[in-house]
Amino acid sequence: MSFRLKAALMVAFALSAAAAVTASDMSIAGESVASVTSLPQAFPATASTGTQAAVVFSTPREVSQPLDSAKKATTEFSTDTDAQATSLAALVDAQGAPEELDGDMKCLAGAVYFESKGESLEGQLAVARVIINRAKSGRFADSLCGVVYQPSQFSFVRGGGIPPVRTESRSWREAVAIAQIAANDSWDSRAEGALFFHARRVSPGWGKARLASIDNHIFYR
């Protein structure tokens, strides 16, 4: 066999082998693509108008706050209405607008209004405490209204009733607030324990233990 013929046969054999390998690779690649696309998708495919980078979500991590900081935050946002006021005036303001009163609270506020209207808050509180002390003492009526309506005790009680009150006035608002404070024992009075009082302009000569002199009244045990 001539040299030229041998060379031609070798080239033909090499081309045939290369074609066979290429066809095998394409077959394998086609099977792989088919296998991938036939798998169920976890999320539905969405249309895209361009190439976008994949969004990577970091692993969730627990965020802790120091205990002191947490307590401080709770304190700063606290709405505790029972916090002690710094003055009697602040405590009166904290009572809010007067509500409709019935029963003993109306009697108590009425007594504060008529006996000490226009006086200091401390003077009004002392009057309220006298009425409450009497109801608790066992020596007078056992209810606030009973103490207020007891005959010959309070001059503003006329015909067995309390005169009309200007409920829109600041004096009534203060009287209601003082009555609430006294009933809740939210503020100490300078006349704690007092059961009697009279105006400065009179001198009844009771011979009782004097406790305090506040505004226009003198208070006794």
C-alpha positions in Angstrom: 0.0 0.0 0.0 1.4 3.4 -0.9 2.2 6.0 1.7 -0.5 8.4 0.4 -3.2 5.8 0.8 -2.1 5.0 4.3 -2.2 8.7 5.3 -5.7 9.2 3.8 -7.0 6.2 5.8 -5.6 7.5 9.0 -7.2 10.9 8.6 -10.5 9.4 7.8 -10.3 7.2 10.9 -9.5 10.2 13.1 -12.4 12.3 11.8 -14.8 9.4 12.3 -13.7 8.9 15.9 -14.0 12.7 16.6 -17.5 12.7 15.3 -18.5 9.8 17.4 -17.1 11.5 20.6 -19.0 14.7 19.8 -22.2 12.9 19.3 -21.8 11.1 22.6 -21.2 14.3 24.5 -24.2 16.0 23.0 -26.4 13.1 23.9 -25.2 13.2 27.5 -25.6 16.9 27.8 -29.2 16.6 26.4 -30.0 14.0 29.0 -28.6 16.2 31.8 -30.7 19.2 30.7 -33.8 17.2 30.4 -33.2 15.8 33.9 -32.8 19.2 35.4 -35.8 20.8 33.8 -38.0 17.9 34.7 -37.4 18.3 38.4 -40.3 20.0 40.3 -39.7 23.7 41.1 -39.9 24.9 44.7 -41.0 28.4 43.6 -42.9 29.4 40.4 -40.8 30.9 37.7 -41.2 34.7 37.2 -40.5 36.7 34.1 -37.4 38.8 34.1 -36.5 41.6 31.8 -32.8 41.5 32.5 -30.1 39.7 34.4 -30.3 40.3 38.2 -28.1 39.2 41.0 -29.6 36.6 43.3 -30.9 38.0 46.7 -29.2 36.3 49.6 -30.9 36.4 53.0 -28.6 36.1 56.0 -29.3 33.6 58.7 -31.6 35.1 61.4 -29.8 36.0 64.5 -31.1 36.7 68.0 -30.7 40.4 69.1 -30.3 40.7 72.9 -30.7 43.8 75.0 -28.9 44.4 78.3 -31.2 44.0 81.2 -30.4 47.5 82.6 -31.3 49.1 79.2 -34.5 47.1 79.0 -35.6 48.2 82.5 -34.7 51.8 81.7 -36.9 51.7 78.5 -39.8 50.2 80.5 -39.4 53.0 83.1 -39.3 55.7 80.5 -42.5 54.6 78.9 -44.3 53.8 82.2 -47.7 55.3 82.6 -48.1 54.5 86.3 -50.8 56.9 87.6 -50.1 55.9 91.2 -46.8 57.7 91.3 -46.7 60.0 94.3 -47.2 63.7 93.4 -44.6 66.2 94.5 -47.2 68.6 95.9 -50.8 68.7 96.9 -51.5 71.1 94.0 -50.0 68.5 91.6 -52.1 65.8 93.1 -55.3 67.9 92.7 -54.4 68.5 89.0 -53.9 64.8 88.5 -57.5 64.0 89.5 -58.7 65.3 86.2 -62.1 66.8 85.5 -64.8 66.3 88.2 -67.2 63.5 87.5 -70.9 63.2 88.4 -70.9 62.4 92.1 -73.5 60.5 94.2 -73.9 59.7 97.8 -71.2 60.2 100.3 -68.6 61.7 97.9 -71.1 64.4 96.9 -71.7 65.2 100.6 -68.0 65.4 101.3 -67.2 67.6 98.2 -70.2 69.8 99.1 -68.9 70.3 102.7 -65.4 71.2 101.3 -66.9 73.6 98.8 -69.2 75.5 101.3 -66.9 75.4 104.3 -63.5 76.2 102.7 -64.2 77.5 99.2 -61.5 80.0 98.2 -59.0 78.8 100.9 -55.8 77.0 100.3 -55.8 73.4 99.2 -54.3 72.4 102.6 -57.2 74.2 104.4 -59.7 72.4 102.2 -58.1 69.0 102.9 -58.2 69.6 106.6 -62.0 70.2 106.4 -62.5 67.0 104.4 -60.4 65.0 106.9 -62.5 66.3 109.8 -65.7 64.9 108.2 -64.0 61.5 107.4 -62.5 61.3 111.0 -66.0 61.9 112.4 -67.5 59.1 110.3 -64.8 56.7 111.6 -64.8 57.8 115.2 -68.0 56.2 116.5 -69.0 59.5 118.1 -70.9 60.8 115.1 -72.9 59.3 112.3 -71.2 56.4 110.5 -71.5 57.8 107.0 -70.2 61.0 105.4 -73.6 62.2 104.5 -74.8 61.4 108.0 -72.0 63.5 109.4 -72.7 66.4 107.1 -76.5 66.4 107.7 -76.2 65.9 111.4 -78.2 68.7 113.0 -76.5 71.9 114.2 -73.0 70.9 112.9 -72.6 72.7 109.6 -74.2 76.0 108.9 -74.4 75.6 105.2 -76.9 72.8 105.5 -80.3 74.4 105.3 -83.7 72.8 105.4 -82.1 69.4 105.5 -80.2 69.9 102.2 -77.2 71.4 100.5 -77.6 74.6 98.5 -77.0 74.5 94.7 -73.4 74.3 93.6 -71.8 76.0 90.6 -70.4 72.8 89.2 -68.6 74.5 86.4 -66.5 76.6 88.7 -62.8 76.0 89.6 -63.8 75.9 93.3 -66.1 72.9 92.7 -63.4 71.1 90.7 -60.9 71.6 93.6 -63.5 70.5 96.2 -64.2 67.3 94.3 -60.4 66.6 93.9 -59.8 67.3 97.6 -62.7 65.0 98.5 -61.2 62.2 96.4 -57.7 62.7 97.8 -59.0 62.7 101.4 -61.2 59.7 100.9 -58.2 57.8 99.4 -55.9 59.1 102.1 -53.5 60.2 99.4 -52.0 63.1 101.2 -51.4 63.8 104.9 -53.1 66.8 106.4 -51.6 69.2 109.0 -54.8 68.6 111.0 -54.6 64.7 111.0 -56.9 63.4 113.7 -59.0 66.5 114.0 -62.7 66.1 114.8 -63.7 69.8 115.2 -62.9 73.2 113.7 -64.3 76.7 113.8 -63.7 80.0 112.1 -61.1 82.3 113.6 -63.7 85.0 114.1 -65.4 83.0 116.9 -64.1 81.7 120.2 -66.3 78.9 121.4 -64.1 78.0 124.4 -64.3 74.3 123.8 -61.4 73.3 125.9 -60.2 70.8 123.3 -56.7 70.0 122.1 -55.7 72.4 119.4 -54.0 70.7 116.4 -53.5 73.3 113.7 -54.5 76.8 112.5 -54.9 76.8 108.7 -56.3 79.8 106.8 -59.6 80.8 108.3 -60.1 77.8 110.6 -58.7 76.4 113.8 -58.7 72.6 114.2 -59.1 70.5 117.3 -58.9 66.9 118.3 
